[in-house]
Amino acid sequence: MDRVDWVATIGFGVVVASAWLFNPGALFLAAIVGGFVLSISLWRLYDGHVWEALGWLAWLVAALVLAFGLEDALRSGVFLGSILVGLGLQYGDRFDLLPDVWTDR
């Protein structure tokens, strides 16, 4: 993992932990997390890491689900599913398990 990955992972954790500690409104939390995740996604896309960018976009879906709450099983499933898809795409790209779609070989 490089510096960008560590900053993004720690930043995401800090935002989620602060939400549980300070309990801000769900829409405010979703805006913070969504903006953070979207900026990291664009940064990774610009850097040439397409799968990682898609992983961050999957986490953007998780942030949007937070805005609507996790009251029912469907929203909780979408939240956990998007977190797992994001992790799979992140580590799949990082360990070269996914094809290189950015460059023409």
Residue, then its C-alpha position, 0 to 999 in steps of 0.5 A: m500500500d502506498r501513501v495515498d492508500w494509507v491516508a484514505t483508509i485512515g481518513f475513512g476510519v476516522v470519519v466513521a468513528s467520529a460519526w459513532l462518537f459524536n452522532p452528527g446527522a446522517l446526511f451530514l455524515a454522508a456528505i463528508v464521507g461521500g466527498f472524501v471517497l469521491s475525491i480519493s476515487l478520482w485521484r486513483l483514476y487519475d493515477g491510472h488505477v481503474w479498479e481501485a477507483l471503482g472500489w472507492l466508488a463502491w464505498l461512495v455507495a456505502a456513504l449514500v446508504l448511510a444518508f438513508g439509514l440502516e433500518d431495514a435488511l435491504r439497506s444494511g445488505v447494500f451497505l455491507g455489500s458495497i463495502l465488500v465489493g470495494l475491498g475486493l476491487q481494492y485488493g484485487d488491483r493491489f495484488d494484480l488479480l484483476p486485468d489491466v484495463w487502463t493500458d493497451r498491451 
